[in-house]
């Protein structure tokens, strides 16, 4: 089972596989990522909550073959 990382420890989001980027290249990449993040719609506080129940069955309906 994997354990949660410590509060101060985190893995890098970006990894350089080969070569050494120049400061200008890192600045350009940062600008692109920030612009893309800004273009995404904001996540609302209710994004993870369930909506109203589906209305494909009448309220209070129970199948005759189900047991309680």
mmCIF file as Biopython writes it, N, C-alpha, C and O atoms, coordinates in Angstrom:
data_model
#
loop_
_atom_site.group_PDB
_atom_site.id
_atom_site.type_symbol
_atom_site.label_atom_id
_atom_site.label_alt_id
_atom_site.label_comp_id
_atom_site.label_asym_id
_atom_site.label_entity_id
_atom_site.label_seq_id
_atom_site.pdbx_PDB_ins_code
_atom_site.Cartn_x
_atom_site.Cartn_y
_atom_site.Cartn_z
_atom_site.occupancy
_atom_site.B_iso_or_equiv
_atom_site.auth_seq_id
_atom_site.auth_asym_id
_atom_site.pdbx_PDB_model_num
ATOM 1   N N  . UNK A ? 1  ? 0.855   -1.175 0.000   1.0 0.0 1  A 1 
ATOM 2   C CA . UNK A ? 1  ? 0.000   0.000  0.000   1.0 0.0 1  A 1 
ATOM 3   C C  . UNK A ? 1  ? 0.899   1.236  0.000   1.0 0.0 1  A 1 
ATOM 4   O O  . UNK A ? 1  ? 1.874   1.300  0.749   1.0 0.0 1  A 1 
ATOM 5   N N  . UNK A ? 2  ? 0.576   2.194  -0.824  1.0 0.0 2  A 1 
ATOM 6   C CA . UNK A ? 2  ? 1.371   3.418  -0.942  1.0 0.0 2  A 1 
ATOM 7   C C  . UNK A ? 2  ? 0.999   4.376  0.177   1.0 0.0 2  A 1 
ATOM 8   O O  . UNK A ? 2  ? -0.167  4.490  0.554   1.0 0.0 2  A 1 
ATOM 9   N N  . UNK A ? 3  ? 1.994   5.054  0.695   1.0 0.0 3  A 1 
ATOM 10  C CA . UNK A ? 3  ? 1.726   6.029  1.749   1.0 0.0 3  A 1 
ATOM 11  C C  . UNK A ? 3  ? 1.682   7.424  1.142   1.0 0.0 3  A 1 
ATOM 12  O O  . UNK A ? 3  ? 2.268   7.678  0.089   1.0 0.0 3  A 1 
ATOM 13  N N  . UNK A ? 4  ? 0.990   8.307  1.811   1.0 0.0 4  A 1 
ATOM 14  C CA . UNK A ? 4  ? 0.870   9.685  1.336   1.0 0.0 4  A 1 
ATOM 15  C C  . UNK A ? 4  ? 2.210   10.396 1.540   1.0 0.0 4  A 1 
ATOM 16  O O  . UNK A ? 4  ? 2.888   10.149 2.538   1.0 0.0 4  A 1 
ATOM 17  N N  . UNK A ? 5  ? 2.600   11.270 0.617   1.0 0.0 5  A 1 
ATOM 18  C CA . UNK A ? 5  ? 3.860   11.989 0.781   1.0 0.0 5  A 1 
ATOM 19  C C  . UNK A ? 5  ? 3.785   12.965 1.943   1.0 0.0 5  A 1 
ATOM 20  O O  . UNK A ? 5  ? 2.705   13.416 2.323   1.0 0.0 5  A 1 
ATOM 21  N N  . UNK A ? 6  ? 4.936   13.282 2.498   1.0 0.0 6  A 1 
ATOM 22  C CA . UNK A ? 6  ? 5.002   14.239 3.598   1.0 0.0 6  A 1 
ATOM 23  C C  . UNK A ? 6  ? 4.559   15.616 3.121   1.0 0.0 6  A 1 
ATOM 24  O O  . UNK A ? 6  ? 4.533   15.886 1.920   1.0 0.0 6  A 1 
ATOM 25  N N  . UNK A ? 7  ? 4.213   16.482 4.062   1.0 0.0 7  A 1 
ATOM 26  C CA . UNK A ? 7  ? 3.682   17.802 3.723   1.0 0.0 7  A 1 
ATOM 27  C C  . UNK A ? 7  ? 4.668   18.624 2.906   1.0 0.0 7  A 1 
ATOM 28  O O  . UNK A ? 7  ? 4.253   19.328 1.985   1.0 0.0 7  A 1 
ATOM 29  N N  . UNK A ? 8  ? 5.958   18.557 3.213   1.0 0.0 8  A 1 
ATOM 30  C CA . UNK A ? 8  ? 6.947   19.366 2.507   1.0 0.0 8  A 1 
ATOM 31  C C  . UNK A ? 8  ? 7.498   18.687 1.264   1.0 0.0 8  A 1 
ATOM 32  O O  . UNK A ? 8  ? 8.078   19.353 0.406   1.0 0.0 8  A 1 
ATOM 33  N N  . UNK A ? 9  ? 7.327   17.379 1.151   1.0 0.0 9  A 1 
ATOM 34  C CA . UNK A ? 9  ? 7.897   16.642 0.020   1.0 0.0 9  A 1 
ATOM 35  C C  . UNK A ? 9  ? 6.873   16.530 -1.103  1.0 0.0 9  A 1 
ATOM 36  O O  . UNK A ? 9  ? 5.701   16.238 -0.863  1.0 0.0 9  A 1 
ATOM 37  N N  . UNK A ? 10 ? 7.327   16.766 -2.326  1.0 0.0 10 A 1 
ATOM 38  C CA . UNK A ? 10 ? 6.458   16.585 -3.489  1.0 0.0 10 A 1 
ATOM 39  C C  . UNK A ? 10 ? 7.321   16.254 -4.690  1.0 0.0 10 A 1 
ATOM 40  O O  . UNK A ? 10 ? 8.502   16.599 -4.738  1.0 0.0 10 A 1 
ATOM 41  N N  . UNK A ? 11 ? 6.729   15.594 -5.642  1.0 0.0 11 A 1 
ATOM 42  C CA . UNK A ? 11 ? 7.449   15.236 -6.855  1.0 0.0 11 A 1 
ATOM 43  C C  . UNK A ? 11 ? 7.340   16.379 -7.860  1.0 0.0 11 A 1 
ATOM 44  O O  . UNK A ? 11 ? 6.333   17.085 -7.888  1.0 0.0 11 A 1 
ATOM 45  N N  . UNK A ? 12 ? 8.367   16.566 -8.681  1.0 0.0 12 A 1 
ATOM 46  C CA . UNK A ? 12 ? 8.297   17.634 -9.685  1.0 0.0 12 A 1 
ATOM 47  C C  . UNK A ? 12 ? 7.220   17.330 -10.727 1.0 0.0 12 A 1 
ATOM 48  O O  . UNK A ? 12 ? 6.960   16.172 -11.054 1.0 0.0 12 A 1 
ATOM 49  N N  . UNK A ? 13 ? 6.610   18.381 -11.231 1.0 0.0 13 A 1 
ATOM 50  C CA . UNK A ? 13 ? 5.569   18.239 -12.239 1.0 0.0 13 A 1 
ATOM 51  C C  . UNK A ? 13 ? 6.189   18.041 -13.615 1.0 0.0 13 A 1 
ATOM 52  O O  . UNK A ? 13 ? 5.596   17.393 -14.478 1.0 0.0 13 A 1 
ATOM 53  N N  . UNK A ? 14 ? 7.353   18.584 -13.818 1.0 0.0 14 A 1 
ATOM 54  C CA . UNK A ? 14 ? 8.033   18.543 -15.105 1.0 0.0 14 A 1 
ATOM 55  C C  . UNK A ? 14 ? 9.433   17.969 -14.915 1.0 0.0 14 A 1 
ATOM 56  O O  . UNK A ? 14 ? 10.128  18.292 -13.951 1.0 0.0 14 A 1 
ATOM 57  N N  . UNK A ? 15 ? 9.830   17.115 -15.850 1.0 0.0 15 A 1 
ATOM 58  C CA . UNK A ? 15 ? 11.158  16.521 -15.765 1.0 0.0 15 A 1 
ATOM 59  C C  . UNK A ? 15 ? 11.866  16.707 -17.097 1.0 0.0 15 A 1 
ATOM 60  O O  . UNK A ? 15 ? 11.294  16.411 -18.146 1.0 0.0 15 A 1 
ATOM 61  N N  . UNK A ? 16 ? 13.090  17.188 -17.071 1.0 0.0 16 A 1 
ATOM 62  C CA . UNK A ? 16 ? 13.906  17.345 -18.272 1.0 0.0 16 A 1 
ATOM 63  C C  . UNK A ? 16 ? 14.552  15.996 -18.554 1.0 0.0 16 A 1 
ATOM 64  O O  . UNK A ? 16 ? 15.308  15.483 -17.728 1.0 0.0 16 A 1 
ATOM 65  N N  . UNK A ? 17 ? 14.259  15.418 -19.716 1.0 0.0 17 A 1 
ATOM 66  C CA . UNK A ? 17 ? 14.752  14.088 -20.044 1.0 0.0 17 A 1 
ATOM 67  C C  . UNK A ? 17 ? 16.139  14.154 -20.657 1.0 0.0 17 A 1 
ATOM 68  O O  . UNK A ? 17 ? 17.002  13.333 -20.348 1.0 0.0 17 A 1 
ATOM 69  N N  . UNK A ? 18 ? 16.349  15.118 -21.515 1.0 0.0 18 A 1 
ATOM 70  C CA . UNK A ? 18 ? 17.637  15.194 -22.203 1.0 0.0 18 A 1 
ATOM 71  C C  . UNK A ? 18 ? 17.984  16.652 -22.450 1.0 0.0 18 A 1 
ATOM 72  O O  . UNK A ? 18 ? 17.112  17.456 -22.781 1.0 0.0 18 A 1 
ATOM 73  N N  . UNK A ? 19 ? 19.235  16.986 -22.293 1.0 0.0 19 A 1 
ATOM 74  C CA . UNK A ? 19 ? 19.691  18.343 -22.554 1.0 0.0 19 A 1 
ATOM 75  C C  . UNK A ? 19 ? 19.492  19.253 -21.355 1.0 0.0 19 A 1 
ATOM 76  O O  . UNK A ? 19 ? 18.986  18.843 -20.310 1.0 0.0 19 A 1 
ATOM 77  N N  . UNK A ? 20 ? 19.897  20.479 -21.533 1.0 0.0 20 A 1 
ATOM 78  C CA . UNK A ? 20 ? 19.736  21.484 -20.491 1.0 0.0 20 A 1 
ATOM 79  C C  . UNK A ? 20 ? 19.055  22.702 -21.104 1.0 0.0 20 A 1 
ATOM 80  O O  . UNK A ? 20 ? 19.649  23.381 -21.942 1.0 0.0 20 A 1 
ATOM 81  N N  . UNK A ? 21 ? 17.824  22.987 -20.702 1.0 0.0 21 A 1 
ATOM 82  C CA . UNK A ? 21 ? 17.096  24.107 -21.299 1.0 0.0 21 A 1 
ATOM 83  C C  . UNK A ? 21 ? 17.702  25.448 -20.884 1.0 0.0 21 A 1 
ATOM 84  O O  . UNK A ? 21 ? 18.213  25.609 -19.776 1.0 0.0 21 A 1 
ATOM 85  N N  . UNK A ? 22 ? 17.629  26.382 -21.795 1.0 0.0 22 A 1 
ATOM 86  C CA . UNK A ? 22 ? 18.075  27.751 -21.513 1.0 0.0 22 A 1 
ATOM 87  C C  . UNK A ? 22 ? 17.010  28.459 -20.680 1.0 0.0 22 A 1 
ATOM 88  O O  . UNK A ? 22 ? 15.867  28.007 -20.607 1.0 0.0 22 A 1 
ATOM 89  N N  . UNK A ? 23 ? 17.387  29.552 -20.064 1.0 0.0 23 A 1 
ATOM 90  C CA . UNK A ? 23 ? 16.436  30.330 -19.268 1.0 0.0 23 A 1 
ATOM 91  C C  . UNK A ? 23 ? 15.264  30.816 -20.124 1.0 0.0 23 A 1 
ATOM 92  O O  . UNK A ? 23 ? 14.122  30.845 -19.665 1.0 0.0 23 A 1 
ATOM 93  N N  . UNK A ? 24 ? 15.557  31.199 -21.375 1.0 0.0 24 A 1 
ATOM 94  C CA . UNK A ? 24 ? 14.497  31.678 -22.271 1.0 0.0 24 A 1 
ATOM 95  C C  . UNK A ? 24 ? 13.510  30.553 -22.599 1.0 0.0 24 A 1 
ATOM 96  O O  . UNK A ? 24 ? 12.306  30.789 -22.696 1.0 0.0 24 A 1 
ATOM 97  N N  . UNK A ? 25 ? 14.020  29.338 -22.767 1.0 0.0 25 A 1 
ATOM 98  C CA . UNK A ? 25 ? 13.145  28.200 -23.071 1.0 0.0 25 A 1 
ATOM 99  C C  . UNK A ? 25 ? 12.249  27.870 -21.877 1.0 0.0 25 A 1 
ATOM 100 O O  . UNK A ? 25 ? 11.063  27.587 -22.049 1.0 0.0 25 A 1 
ATOM 101 N N  . UNK A ? 26 ? 12.804  27.905 -20.690 1.0 0.0 26 A 1 
ATOM 102 C CA . UNK A ? 26 ? 11.989  27.670 -19.497 1.0 0.0 26 A 1 
ATOM 103 C C  . UNK A ? 26 ? 10.952  28.773 -19.301 1.0 0.0 26 A 1 
ATOM 104 O O  . UNK A ? 26 ? 9.828   28.503 -18.876 1.0 0.0 26 A 1 
ATOM 105 N N  . UNK A ? 27 ? 11.325  30.005 -19.608 1.0 0.0 27 A 1 
ATOM 106 C CA . UNK A ? 27 ? 10.385  31.118 -19.503 1.0 0.0 27 A 1 
ATOM 107 C C  . UNK A ? 27 ? 9.245   30.962 -20.505 1.0 0.0 27 A 1 
ATOM 108 O O  . UNK A ? 27 ? 8.088   31.225 -20.177 1.0 0.0 27 A 1 
ATOM 109 N N  . UNK A ? 28 ? 9.568   30.532 -21.727 1.0 0.0 28 A 1 
ATOM 110 C CA . UNK A ? 28 ? 8.537   30.319 -22.746 1.0 0.0 28 A 1 
ATOM 111 C C  . UNK A ? 28 ? 7.594   29.184 -22.328 1.0 0.0 28 A 1 
ATOM 112 O O  . UNK A ? 28 ? 6.377   29.299 -22.479 1.0 0.0 28 A 1 
ATOM 113 N N  . UNK A ? 29 ? 8.152   28.105 -21.811 1.0 0.0 29 A 1 
ATOM 114 C CA . UNK A ? 29 ? 7.322   26.989 -21.354 1.0 0.0 29 A 1 
ATOM 115 C C  . UNK A ? 29 ? 6.422   27.415 -20.202 1.0 0.0 29 A 1 
ATOM 116 O O  . UNK A ? 29 ? 5.246   27.052 -20.160 1.0 0.0 29 A 1 
ATOM 117 N N  . UNK A ? 30 ? 6.967   28.175 -19.279 1.0 0.0 30 A 1 
ATOM 118 C CA . UNK A ? 30 ? 6.178   28.674 -18.157 1.0 0.0 30 A 1 
ATOM 119 C C  . UNK A ? 30 ? 5.037   29.562 -18.641 1.0 0.0 30 A 1 
ATOM 120 O O  . UNK A ? 30 ? 3.917   29.462 -18.141 1.0 0.0 30 A 1 
ATOM 121 N N  . UNK A ? 31 ? 5.319   30.428 -19.609 1.0 0.0 31 A 1 
ATOM 122 C CA . UNK A ? 31 ? 4.275   31.319 -20.138 1.0 0.0 31 A 1 
ATOM 123 C C  . UNK A ? 31 ? 3.164   30.520 -20.807 1.0 0.0 31 A 1 
ATOM 124 O O  . UNK A ? 31 ? 1.986   30.841 -20.646 1.0 0.0 31 A 1 
ATOM 125 N N  . UNK A ? 32 ? 3.528   29.486 -21.554 1.0 0.0 32 A 1 
ATOM 126 C CA . UNK A ? 32 ? 2.519   28.655 -22.234 1.0 0.0 32 A 1 
ATOM 127 C C  . UNK A ? 32 ? 1.668   27.913 -21.204 1.0 0.0 32 A 1 
ATOM 128 O O  . UNK A ? 32 ? 0.444   27.873 -21.331 1.0 0.0 32 A 1 
ATOM 129 N N  . UNK A ? 33 ? 2.296   27.329 -20.193 1.0 0.0 33 A 1 
ATOM 130 C CA . UNK A ? 33 ? 1.541   26.588 -19.183 1.0 0.0 33 A 1 
ATOM 131 C C  . UNK A ? 33 ? 0.627   27.498 -18.372 1.0 0.0 33 A 1 
ATOM 132 O O  . UNK A ? 33 ? -0.500  27.120 -18.054 1.0 0.0 33 A 1 
ATOM 133 N N  . UNK A ? 34 ? 1.102   28.690 -18.037 1.0 0.0 34 A 1 
ATOM 134 C CA . UNK A ? 34 ? 0.251   29.625 -17.297 1.0 0.0 34 A 1 
ATOM 135 C C  . UNK A ? 34 ? -0.918  30.120 -18.139 1.0 0.0 34 A 1 
ATOM 136 O O  . UNK A ? 34 ? -2.031  30.265 -17.633 1.0 0.0 34 A 1 
ATOM 137 N N  . UNK A ? 35 ? -0.674  30.381 -19.419 1.0 0.0 35 A 1 
ATOM 138 C CA . UNK A ? 35 ? -1.754  30.820 -20.299 1.0 0.0 35 A 1 
ATOM 139 C C  . UNK A ? 35 ? -2.798  29.716 -20.464 1.0 0.0 35 A 1 
ATOM 140 O O  . UNK A ? 35 ? -3.999  29.986 -20.492 1.0 0.0 35 A 1 
ATOM 141 N N  . UNK A ? 36 ? -2.335  28.489 -20.570 1.0 0.0 36 A 1 
ATOM 142 C CA . UNK A ? 36 ? -3.264  27.358 -20.708 1.0 0.0 36 A 1 
ATOM 143 C C  . UNK A ? 36 ? -4.063  27.160 -19.414 1.0 0.0 36 A 1 
ATOM 144 O O  . UNK A ? 36 ? -5.264  26.893 -19.460 1.0 0.0 36 A 1 
ATOM 145 N N  . UNK A ? 37 ? -3.409  27.289 -18.285 1.0 0.0 37 A 1 
ATOM 146 C CA . UNK A ? 37 ? -4.111  27.141 -17.007 1.0 0.0 37 A 1 
ATOM 147 C C  . UNK A ? 37 ? -5.151  28.243 -16.825 1.0 0.0 37 A 1 
ATOM 148 O O  . UNK A ? 37 ? -6.223  28.000 -16.271 1.0 0.0 37 A 1 
ATOM 149 N N  . UNK A ? 38 ? -4.842  29.437 -17.283 1.0 0.0 38 A 1 
ATOM 150 C CA . UNK A ? 38 ? -5.781  30.544 -17.158 1.0 0.0 38 A 1 
ATOM 151 C C  . UNK A ? 38 ? -6.982  30.367 -18.094 1.0 0.0 38 A 1 
ATOM 152 O O  . UNK A ? 38 ? -8.074  30.850 -17.793 1.0 0.0 38 A 1 
ATOM 153 N N  . UNK A ? 39 ? -6.792  29.687 -19.209 1.0 0.0 39 A 1 
ATOM 154 C CA . UNK A ? 39 ? -7.868  29.501 -20.173 1.0 0.0 39 A 1 
ATOM 155 C C  . UNK A ? 39 ? -8.864  28.429 -19.728 1.0 0.0 39 A 1 
ATOM 156 O O  . UNK A ? 39 ? -9.987  28.390 -20.231 1.0 0.0 39 A 1 
ATOM 157 N N  . UNK A ? 40 ? -8.473  27.561 -18.797 1.0 0.0 40 A 1 
ATOM 158 C CA . UNK A ? 40 ? -9.375  26.519 -18.319 1.0 0.0 40 A 1 
ATOM 159 C C  . UNK A ? 40 ? -10.479 27.145 -17.479 1.0 0.0 40 A 1 
ATOM 160 O O  . UNK A ? 40 ? -10.244 28.125 -16.772 1.0 0.0 40 A 1 
ATOM 161 N N  . UNK A ? 41 ? -11.680 26.585 -17.552 1.0 0.0 41 A 1 
ATOM 162 C CA . UNK A ? 41 ? -12.757 27.126 -16.720 1.0 0.0 41 A 1 
ATOM 163 C C  . UNK A ? 41 ? -12.468 26.853 -15.248 1.0 0.0 41 A 1 
ATOM 164 O O  . UNK A ? 41 ? -11.861 25.842 -14.896 1.0 0.0 41 A 1 
ATOM 165 N N  . UNK A ? 42 ? -12.905 27.756 -14.411 1.0 0.0 42 A 1 
ATOM 166 C CA . UNK A ? 42 ? -12.686 27.611 -12.970 1.0 0.0 42 A 1 
ATOM 167 C C  . UNK A ? 42 ? -13.528 26.455 -12.445 1.0 0.0 42 A 1 
ATOM 168 O O  . UNK A ? 42 ? -14.663 26.258 -12.879 1.0 0.0 42 A 1 
ATOM 169 N N  . UNK A ? 43 ? -12.977 25.705 -11.524 1.0 0.0 43 A 1 
ATOM 170 C CA . UNK A ? 43 ? -13.703 24.597 -10.915 1.0 0.0 43 A 1 
ATOM 171 C C  . UNK A ? 43 ? -14.568 25.168 -9.805  1.0 0.0 43 A 1 
ATOM 172 O O  . UNK A ? 43 ? -14.081 25.855 -8.907  1.0 0.0 43 A 1 
ATOM 173 N N  . UNK A ? 44 ? -15.842 24.878 -9.880  1.0 0.0 44 A 1 
ATOM 174 C CA . UNK A ? 44 ? -16.752 25.406 -8.867  1.0 0.0 44 A 1 
ATOM 175 C C  . UNK A ? 44 ? -16.695 24.552 -7.604  1.0 0.0 44 A 1 
ATOM 176 O O  . UNK A ? 44 ? -16.172 23.438 -7.622  1.0 0.0 44 A 1 
ATOM 177 N N  . UNK A ? 45 ? -17.228 25.072 -6.526  1.0 0.0 45 A 1 
ATOM 178 C CA . UNK A ? 45 ? -17.222 24.357 -5.251  1.0 0.0 45 A 1 
ATOM 179 C C  . UNK A ? 45 ? -18.129 23.137 -5.300  1.0 0.0 45 A 1 
ATOM 180 O O  . UNK A ? 45 ? -17.949 22.210 -4.510  1.0 0.0 45 A 1 
ATOM 181 N N  . UNK A ? 46 ? -19.101 23.115 -6.206  1.0 0.0 46 A 1 
ATOM 182 C CA . UNK A ? 46 ? -20.043 21.995 -6.281  1.0 0.0 46 A 1 
ATOM 183 C C  . UNK A ? 46 ? -19.679 21.012 -7.378  1.0 0.0 46 A 1 
ATOM 184 O O  . UNK A ? 46 ? -20.503 20.169 -7.734  1.0 0.0 46 A 1 
ATOM 185 N N  . UNK A ? 47 ? -18.480 21.089 -7.924  1.0 0.0 47 A 1 
ATOM 186 C CA . UNK A ? 47 ? -18.106 20.228 -9.045  1.0 0.0 47 A 1 
ATOM 187 C C  . UNK A ? 47 ? -18.111 18.758 -8.679  1.0 0.0 47 A 1 
ATOM 188 O O  . UNK A ? 47 ? -18.465 17.932 -9.520  1.0 0.0 47 A 1 
ATOM 189 N N  . UNK A ? 48 ? -17.734 18.395 -7.467  1.0 0.0 48 A 1 
ATOM 190 C CA . UNK A ? 48 ? -17.659 16.997 -7.090  1.0 0.0 48 A 1 
ATOM 191 C C  . UNK A ? 48 ? -18.929 16.455 -6.471  1.0 0.0 48 A 1 
ATOM 192 O O  . UNK A ? 48 ? -19.004 15.261 -6.181  1.0 0.0 48 A 1 
ATOM 193 N N  . UNK A ? 49 ? -19.924 17.288 -6.261  1.0 0.0 49 A 1 
ATOM 194 C CA . UNK A ? 49 ? -21.157 16.855 -5.606  1.0 0.0 49 A 1 
ATOM 195 C C  . UNK A ? 49 ? -22.130 16.282 -6.624  1.0 0.0 49 A 1 
ATOM 196 O O  . UNK A ? 49 ? -22.148 16.676 -7.790  1.0 0.0 49 A 1 
ATOM 197 N N  . UNK A ? 50 ? -22.927 15.354 -6.158  1.0 0.0 50 A 1 
ATOM 198 C CA . UNK A ? 50 ? -23.921 14.715 -7.024  1.0 0.0 50 A 1 
ATOM 199 C C  . UNK A ? 50 ? -25.076 15.673 -7.302  1.0 0.0 50 A 1 
ATOM 200 O O  . UNK A ? 50 ? -25.433 16.500 -6.463  1.0 0.0 50 A 1 
ATOM 201 N N  . UNK A ? 51 ? -25.637 15.549 -8.465  1.0 0.0 51 A 1 
ATOM 202 C CA . UNK A ? 51 ? -26.779 16.365 -8.841  1.0 0.0 51 A 1 
ATOM 203 C C  . UNK A ? 51 ? -28.079 15.735 -8.372  1.0 0.0 51 A 1 
ATOM 204 O O  . UNK A ? 51 ? -28.068 14.829 -7.539  1.0 0.0 51 A 1 
ATOM 205 N N  . UNK A ? 52 ? -29.187 16.205 -8.895  1.0 0.0 52 A 1 
ATOM 206 C CA . UNK A ? 52 ? -30.470 15.627 -8.493  1.0 0.0 52 A 1 
ATOM 207 C C  . UNK A ? 52 ? -30.580 14.181 -8.980  1.0 0.0 52 A 1 
ATOM 208 O O  . UNK A ? 52 ? -29.905 13.801 -9.936  1.0 0.0 52 A 1 
ATOM 209 N N  . UNK A ? 53 ? -31.410 13.384 -8.341  1.0 0.0 53 A 1 
ATOM 210 C CA . UNK A ? 53 ? -31.532 11.988 -8.750  1.0 0.0 53 A 1 
ATOM 211 C C  . UNK A ? 53 ? -32.120 11.861 -10.157 1.0 0.0 53 A 1 
ATOM 212 O O  . UNK A ? 53 ? -32.867 12.727 -10.612 1.0 0.0 53 A 1 
ATOM 213 N N  . UNK A ? 54 ? -31.776 10.788 -10.820 1.0 0.0 54 A 1 
ATOM 214 C CA . UNK A ? 54 ? -32.293 10.543 -12.161 1.0 0.0 54 A 1 
ATOM 215 C C  . UNK A ? 54 ? -33.802 10.311 -12.091 1.0 0.0 54 A 1 
ATOM 216 O O  . UNK A ? 54 ? -34.300 9.700  -11.145 1.0 0.0 54 A 1 
ATOM 217 N N  . UNK A ? 55 ? -34.506 10.791 -13.074 1.0 0.0 55 A 1 
ATOM 218 C CA . UNK A ? 55 ? -35.974 10.671 -13.085 1.0 0.0 55 A 1 
ATOM 219 C C  . UNK A ? 55 ? -36.449 9.590  -14.047 1.0 0.0 55 A 1 
ATOM 220 O O  . UNK A ? 55 ? -37.515 9.732  -14.646 1.0 0.0 55 A 1 
ATOM 221 N N  . UNK A ? 56 ? -35.697 8.533  -14.205 1.0 0.0 56 A 1 
ATOM 222 C CA . UNK A ? 56 ? -36.119 7.477  -15.103 1.0 0.0 56 A 1 
ATOM 223 C C  . UNK A ? 56 ? -36.995 6.452  -14.403 1.0 0.0 56 A 1 
ATOM 224 O O  . UNK A ? 56 ? -37.488 5.526  -15.047 1.0 0.0 56 A 1 
ATOM 225 N N  . UNK A ? 57 ? -37.203 6.595  -13.089 1.0 0.0 57 A 1 
ATOM 226 C CA . UNK A ? 57 ? -38.130 5.757  -12.341 1.0 0.0 57 A 1 
ATOM 227 C C  . UNK A ? 57 ? -39.000 6.651  -11.479 1.0 0.0 57 A 1 
ATOM 228 O O  . UNK A ? 57 ? -38.541 7.691  -11.007 1.0 0.0 57 A 1 
ATOM 229 N N  . UNK A ? 58 ? -40.238 6.266  -11.268 1.0 0.0 58 A 1 
ATOM 230 C CA . UNK A ? 58 ? -41.091 7.064  -10.377 1.0 0.0 58 A 1 
ATOM 231 C C  . UNK A ? 58 ? -40.536 7.043  -8.951  1.0 0.0 58 A 1 
ATOM 232 O O  . UNK A ? 58 ? -39.942 6.051  -8.528  1.0 0.0 58 A 1 
ATOM 233 N N  . UNK A ? 59 ? -40.729 8.119  -8.226  1.0 0.0 59 A 1 
ATOM 234 C CA . UNK A ? 59 ? -40.266 8.192  -6.844  1.0 0.0 59 A 1 
ATOM 235 C C  . UNK A ? 59 ? -40.968 7.129  -6.016  1.0 0.0 59 A 1 
ATOM 236 O O  . UNK A ? 59 ? -42.183 6.964  -6.121  1.0 0.0 59 A 1 
ATOM 237 N N  . UNK A ? 60 ? -40.225 6.415  -5.203  1.0 0.0 60 A 1 
ATOM 238 C CA . UNK A ? 60 ? -40.805 5.389  -4.349  1.0 0.0 60 A 1 
ATOM 239 C C  . UNK A ? 60 ? -40.974 4.037  -5.028  1.0 0.0 60 A 1 
ATOM 240 O O  . UNK A ? 60 ? -41.483 3.101  -4.411  1.0 0.0 60 A 1 
ATOM 241 N N  . UNK A ? 61 ? -40.560 3.916  -6.277  1.0 0.0 61 A 1 
ATOM 242 C CA . UNK A ? 61 ? -40.699 2.659  -7.007  1.0 0.0 61 A 1 
ATOM 243 C C  . UNK A ? 61 ? -39.726 1.622  -6.465  1.0 0.0 61 A 1 
ATOM 244 O O  . UNK A ? 61 ? -38.558 1.928  -6.226  1.0 0.0 61 A 1 
ATOM 245 N N  . UNK A ? 62 ? -40.204 0.398  -6.270  1.0 0.0 62 A 1 
ATOM 246 C CA . UNK A ? 62 ? -39.353 -0.716 -5.884  1.0 0.0 62 A 1 
ATOM 247 C C  . UNK A ? 62 ? -39.693 -1.884 -6.804  1.0 0.0 62 A 1 
ATOM 248 O O  . UNK A ? 62 ? -40.865 -2.189 -7.026  1.0 0.0 62 A 1 
ATOM 249 N N  . UNK A ? 63 ? -38.684 -2.521 -7.326  1.0 0.0 63 A 1 
ATOM 250 C CA . UNK A ? 63 ? -38.898 -3.658 -8.220  1.0 0.0 63 A 1 
ATOM 251 C C  . UNK A ? 63 ? -39.585 -4.782 -7.450  1.0 0.0 63 A 1 
ATOM 252 O O  . UNK A ? 63 ? -39.267 -5.012 -6.284  1.0 0.0 63 A 1 
ATOM 253 N N  . UNK A ? 64 ? -40.524 -5.485 -8.087  1.0 0.0 64 A 1 
ATOM 254 C CA . UNK A ? 64 ? -41.221 -6.578 -7.387  1.0 0.0 64 A 1 
ATOM 255 C C  . UNK A ? 64 ? -40.279 -7.753 -7.052  1.0 0.0 64 A 1 
ATOM 256 O O  . UNK A ? 64 ? -40.609 -8.568 -6.191  1.0 0.0 64 A 1 
ATOM 257 N N  . UNK A ? 65 ? -39.140 -7.851 -7.703  1.0 0.0 65 A 1 
ATOM 258 C CA . UNK A ? 65 ? -38.228 -8.954 -7.442  1.0 0.0 65 A 1 
ATOM 259 C C  . UNK A ? 65 ? -37.098 -8.563 -6.484  1.0 0.0 65 A 1 
ATOM 260 O O  . UNK A ? 65 ? -36.260 -9.400 -6.150  1.0 0.0 65 A 1 
ATOM 261 N N  . UNK A ? 66 ? -37.069 -7.317 -6.045  1.0 0.0 66 A 1 
ATOM 262 C CA . UNK A ? 66 ? -36.033 -6.904 -5.106  1.0 0.0 66 A 1 
ATOM 263 C C  . UNK A ? 66 ? -36.503 -7.188 -3.682  1.0 0.0 66 A 1 
ATOM 264 O O  . UNK A ? 66 ? -37.701 -7.172 -3.399  1.0 0.0 66 A 1 
ATOM 265 N N  . UNK A ? 67 ? -35.566 -7.444 -2.806  1.0 0.0 67 A 1 
ATOM 266 C CA . UNK A ? 67 ? -35.919 -7.667 -1.420  1.0 0.0 67 A 1 
ATOM 267 C C  . UNK A ? 67 ? -35.324 -6.568 -0.552  1.0 0.0 67 A 1 
ATOM 268 O O  . UNK A ? 67 ? -34.325 -5.944 -0.910  1.0 0.0 67 A 1 
ATOM 269 N N  . UNK A ? 68 ? -35.933 -6.352 0.555   1.0 0.0 68 A 1 
ATOM 270 C CA . UNK A ? 68 ? -35.470 -5.308 1.470   1.0 0.0 68 A 1 
ATOM 271 C C  . UNK A ? 68 ? -35.117 -5.916 2.787   1.0 0.0 68 A 1 
ATOM 272 O O  . UNK A ? 68 ? -34.703 -5.206 3.704   1.0 0.0 68 A 1 
#
